[in-house]
Amino acid sequence: MSVKLRAHAEIWIFFIIVLFFLIRLFIINHLELAPDEAYYWYWSKHLDLSYSDHPPMVAYIMAVFTALGGDTEFFVRLGGLVCSAVALIFLYQTSITLFPANTFLAWELLFLFNITLLFPAGCIIQTPDTPMLLFWTAALYCGSRIITEESPRWWYLWGAALGFGLLSKYTMLLIVPCMFLFFLLSPEHRHWLKKKEPYLALLIALVIFSPVILWNWQHHWASFAYQLQQGFNPKKREILQVVLKVLEYLGGQAGVITPFLFIAFVIYSTKGTIMAIRRGIPEYLYLALLSWPILLFFGLSTALGKVAEANWPAPAYIAGFLLMCHVFHEHFRARGGHRKFFHAGIGFALIVNVVIHIHLINPFIPLPPNLDPTAQFCGWRELGGKINAYIHDNPRRDGYFLLSEKGTTVAEAVFYTGNRFTGIDFARPERYIFLKDIKGLRGKDAVILLHNQSEDAVRQYHPYFEAFARIGVTACIFRHEKIDASVIQLVSGKAYRGNWIPFR
């Protein structure tokens, strides 16, 4: 490709990426909060050093942006969109640092990330993954400067990126063995292991992460224990079960990356890894060791325990896609078959991405409504309105609070009632340690939100209230069909006795 054509292509890529972000700005204002987003937003109203599920960074970011613009879907999500945009800048700089002769490669890399399903999902739906991926790309960039410039100061910035990444999500810890494995296996960079800077960088990260350690120490290591049980709970399985679980894991990865790009990633990044070993290419080795060990780690955890959710190995593709793109451009682009396959993968991913963006705005894909992931954004505003209407018609001097057997549901109710009430989950009280003292709820009535429609669901709350009154049932009607998971029984619990003992 000539210099002039590359310049035109780079301009087009820039405008396409800007267009994608403008569409996402509209989408984050258009969609109601997903259940997990509402739960993290609830954290942001009760800031703490950490939480039982994850470290606190996502709550801090939401707190900053909602303080600026209010508790709306747009400002709950805006911080995550900003994090994603900054991550692209770090990714661009990493590509330029490692492969300065090919600036077009950096632009193509940004384009590819924007047409996967994983990256746009992180732009729109705010979870701990979004800030963690920002700090992962920052650490990847700092590492690229370490191996190309040999400057000690980049180690300290790498340590800071690691620390803030750990404040976002524990997955960030995986970058440490990957990074040190690179310095162990790269002869020309092995000297760093004998210097103080890598270990001072780890100390910086530990200091930044220390509030989460303190919180866990104060709360019986609740968050660490939860994550170990969530992701690493080995189970005895037959060989066939292990194979099926691994295939399920690979299918999930192909889904979020899009199938053809995932195949291209496997082919070209594997080739790059082999070349790194045989030819001693440090840039390839660096990218390979910050990619494949993460994918293999979650593949192993899937084989031994619970199937890794599709977003868990996301950091692997940050370095892995850069490796894939450079290997393709340098060694396969001239081959007609490879070029057609790669471009077909890009075209397919782009079409799927555009379709998904349109579907989020105006659902049209002919999926059964109960199987459509878009349904999770439906019905919460109506739920909040129904709760507010009931409380308005039945005022109580002592007031109300919200109660559910599902924490994300009660968080949605708190958000869509205008953050007027305290919400809590009696079934998983450890998730609500951030509420601190709930003695003030004594004497209040509760609006109880139950996904279980049986009488037994209400009976479990009998010891805590004087009486009960049925309010009704609410459900999300999505594409003219009732969504089963959204059916919620509303019950009023009268005069809370204050005898529930939370946070044991």
LINUR-V439337 format. One line per field, one symbol per residue. ss: DSSP state (A for helix, B for strand, O for the rest). phi: phi as a letter, one per 30 degrees, with the letter a starting at -180 (. if undefined). psi: psi as a letter, one per 30 degrees, with the letter a starting at -180 (. if undefined). Layout:
BEGIN
ss=???
phi=???
psi=???
END
This chain:
BEGIN
ss=OOAAAAAAAAAAAAAAAAAAAAAAAAAAAAOOOOAAAAAAAAAAOOOOOBOOOOBOAAAAAAAAAAAAAOOOAAAAAAAAAAAAAAAAAAAAAAAAAAOOOOAAAAAAAAAAAAAOAAAAAAAAOOOAAAAAAAAAAAAAAAAAAAAAAOOOAAAAAAAAAAAAAAOOOAAAAAAAAAAAAAAAAOAAAAAAAAOOAAAAAAAAAAAAAAAAAAAAAAOOOAAAAAAAAAAOOOOOOOAAAAAAAAAAAAAAAAAAAOAAAAAAAAAAAAAAAAAAAAAOOAAAAAAAAOOAAAAAAAAAAAAAOOOOOOOAAAAAAAAAAAAAAAAAAAAAOOOAAAAAAAAAAAAAAAAAAAAAAAAAAOOOOOOOAAAOAAAAAOOAAAAAAAAAAAAAAOOOOOOBBBBBOOAAAAAAAAAAOOOOOOBBBOOOAAAAAAAOOOAAAOOOBBBBBBOOOOAAAAAOOAAABBBBBBBBBBOOBBOOBBOAAAOBBBBBBBBBOOOOOOOO
phi=.ddddddddddddedddddeddddddddddddddedddddddeddbdbdabdcbdcedddddddddddbjdbedddceedddedddeddddeddddddbddbddedddddddddcdcddedddccdbedddddddddddddedddddccicddddddddddddddddcadeeedddddddddddccedcddddccdeedddddedddddeedddedddbhhdddddddddcbcebdbdedddedddddddddddddciedddddedddddddddddddcicddddedddcbdeddddddddddcbddddededeeddddddddeddddddbbdddedddddddddddddddddddddddddbebddceedcdedddccjddddddddddddddbdbddjbbcbacbdddddeddddcihcbdbabddbdddceddiccdddejddbcccbddcdddddedcedcbdabbdckbbadcchibddedcdbdcbccchedicdcdhd
psi=kleeeeeeeeeeeeeeeeeeeeeeeeeffeklkleeeeeeeeeffiklfalfellfeeeeeeeeefeeflileefefeeeeeeeeeeeeeeeeeeeeeiffifeeeeeeeeeefglfeeeefeekjlfeeeeeefeeeeeeeeeeefffhkfffeeeeeeeeeeeffekffffffeeeefeefefjefgffffglfeeeeeeeeeeeefeeeeeeeefhhheeeeeeeeefiikkklleeeeeeeeeeeeeeeeeffkeeeeeeeeeeeeeeeeeeeefhjeeeeeeefgdeeeeeefeeeeefbkkklffegefefeeeeeeeeeeeefffefkeeeeeeeeeeeeeeeeeeeeeeeeeejkfkhlkeffjffffgkfeeeeeeeeeeeeefikkefallkklgjeeeeeeeeeggghflkkljfeifffgfffckgfffkfllkjkjkfkfleeeeeffefflellkkeakllkjjhgkkjeffkkkkkkkkikfggkjlh.
END
